Amino acid sequence: MTVCETKLPPYAHFLGITVERDGDRGPLFQMPFETRVVGRPHFLHGGAIAGLLEIAAVGTVLDALAGEAGVGVKPINVTVDFMRGGRERLTFAAATIARLGNRIANVEAFAWQDDRSRPIAAARMTLMLRRAPQGE
């Protein structure tokens, strides 16, 4: 089963991010190494890594809310920790929802390359959920 990519922001498509279902773990986001994500030579740009983490968080929340129509997600707080440089290879990201309320979601996301247990970056995010008023 694949997560619907049309729900992802345009920046996800610009970065070349694709989404697959990672068994029971949920959505798995993948970003290929291309010229548009290069920072210093042979390394990923920090903004591309942060973008991948944000897209993983938002995409995971949207996936969890797939049964609800008219829900929008907007980041209100993002903290990214860079642990090591991202190299010239495919980069993965996944997110875990710590809390999913009526108006706020707290999410943690991790990015890695060769080994999931050795992340290159992690993020903690607070996302605002905008639900359509009932009866509309």
Secondary structure per residue as TSV (DSSP state, phi and psi in degrees):
chain	resnum	aa	ss	phi	psi
A	1	M	-	360.0	137.1
A	2	T	-	-112.9	142.1
A	3	V	-	-72.9	142.0
A	4	C	-	-67.8	114.1
A	5	E	G	-75.2	-18.8
A	6	T	G	-67.0	-18.0
A	7	K	G	-78.5	-14.6
A	8	L	S	-79.2	151.7
A	9	P	-	-67.3	159.9
A	10	P	H	-56.8	-30.5
A	11	Y	H	-59.9	-32.5
A	12	A	H	-63.0	-41.6
A	13	H	H	-69.8	-36.8
A	14	F	H	-61.2	-41.1
A	15	L	H	-76.7	-9.0
A	16	G	T	79.2	22.5
A	17	I	-	-73.0	133.8
A	18	T	E	-118.8	160.6
A	19	V	E	-130.8	136.3
A	20	E	E	-135.0	163.6
A	21	R	E	-86.1	129.4
A	22	D	-	-100.7	66.7
A	23	G	G	58.1	-129.8
A	24	D	G	-84.7	-5.7
A	25	R	G	-76.1	-20.6
A	26	G	-	107.2	-160.4
A	27	P	E	-67.1	140.2
A	28	L	E	-120.8	121.6
A	29	F	E	-101.0	138.7
A	30	Q	E	-129.0	133.5
A	31	M	E	-124.4	118.6
A	32	P	-	-74.2	155.6
A	33	F	-	-82.6	117.9
A	34	E	-	-137.7	170.2
A	35	T	G	-56.5	-37.1
A	36	R	G	-69.8	-10.9
A	37	V	G	-111.0	11.5
A	38	V	B	-80.6	134.5
A	39	G	-	-100.7	-107.1
A	40	R	S	-76.2	161.6
A	41	P	T	-52.5	131.2
A	42	H	T	73.9	10.1
A	43	F	S	-131.3	152.4
A	44	L	B	-71.0	147.9
A	45	H	-	-74.6	138.6
A	46	G	H	-58.6	-34.4
A	47	G	H	-66.6	-34.6
A	48	A	H	-68.6	-39.7
A	49	I	H	-65.4	-46.3
A	50	A	H	-61.8	-39.1
A	51	G	H	-63.0	-42.3
A	52	L	H	-61.0	-43.2
A	53	L	H	-64.0	-43.2
A	54	E	H	-64.9	-41.1
A	55	I	H	-65.8	-37.6
A	56	A	H	-63.8	-41.9
A	57	A	H	-65.5	-50.5
A	58	V	H	-63.6	-44.3
A	59	G	H	-62.5	-37.1
A	60	T	H	-68.3	-39.9
A	61	V	H	-66.3	-44.1
A	62	L	H	-61.3	-37.8
A	63	D	H	-64.2	-41.0
A	64	A	H	-67.2	-28.0
A	65	L	T	-99.7	18.7
A	66	A	T	-56.3	-28.4
A	67	G	T	-80.0	-9.6
A	68	E	S	-101.3	131.7
A	69	A	S	-90.4	147.5
A	70	G	S	72.4	27.0
A	71	V	E	-99.4	127.9
A	72	G	E	-109.2	151.5
A	73	V	E	-125.5	129.8
A	74	K	E	-134.6	124.7
A	75	P	E	-66.5	134.6
A	76	I	E	-118.3	-16.3
A	77	N	E	-154.1	127.9
A	78	V	E	-135.4	127.5
A	79	T	E	-124.5	123.8
A	80	V	E	-116.8	132.5
A	81	D	E	-111.1	120.0
A	82	F	E	-93.8	124.0
A	83	M	-	-103.6	-32.1
A	84	R	S	-160.4	161.9
A	85	G	-	-71.1	138.1
A	86	G	-	-81.5	129.1
A	87	R	-	-97.0	-172.6
A	88	E	S	-79.9	72.3
A	89	R	S	-160.5	173.6
A	90	L	-	-61.0	136.3
A	91	T	E	-117.5	135.9
A	92	F	E	-111.5	155.5
A	93	A	E	-149.3	147.4
A	94	A	E	-145.7	155.8
A	95	A	E	-130.7	154.4
A	96	T	E	-125.2	131.8
A	97	I	E	-86.9	117.2
A	98	A	E	-80.6	-36.2
A	99	R	E	-152.7	133.2
A	100	L	E	-124.9	99.7
A	101	G	-	-99.3	-165.6
A	102	N	S	-76.0	-32.6
A	103	R	S	-121.1	-20.3
A	104	I	E	-132.1	142.6
A	105	A	E	-125.8	136.0
A	106	N	E	-107.5	126.5
A	107	V	E	-134.9	144.3
A	108	E	E	-117.1	137.4
A	109	A	E	-131.0	147.3
A	110	F	E	-131.6	141.7
A	111	A	E	-118.8	140.3
A	112	W	E	-148.0	171.0
A	113	Q	S	-119.0	-81.7
A	114	D	S	-84.2	-32.2
A	115	D	-	-134.3	116.3
A	116	R	T	-58.6	-28.2
A	117	S	T	-80.1	-2.6
A	118	R	S	-123.0	75.6
A	119	P	-	-65.4	149.5
A	120	I	S	-92.6	-21.0
A	121	A	E	-160.6	155.7
A	122	A	E	-138.7	152.8
A	123	A	E	-140.2	147.5
A	124	R	E	-120.5	130.8
A	125	M	E	-134.4	145.7
A	126	T	E	-111.7	123.9
A	127	L	E	-115.8	136.2
A	128	M	E	-89.0	133.8
A	129	L	E	-101.6	123.9
A	130	R	E	-108.7	108.2
A	131	R	E	-101.6	143.2
A	132	A	-	-66.9	141.5
A	133	P	-	-57.6	142.0
A	134	Q	T	-66.6	143.9
A	135	G	T	93.9	-1.1
A	136	E	-	-106.3	360.0
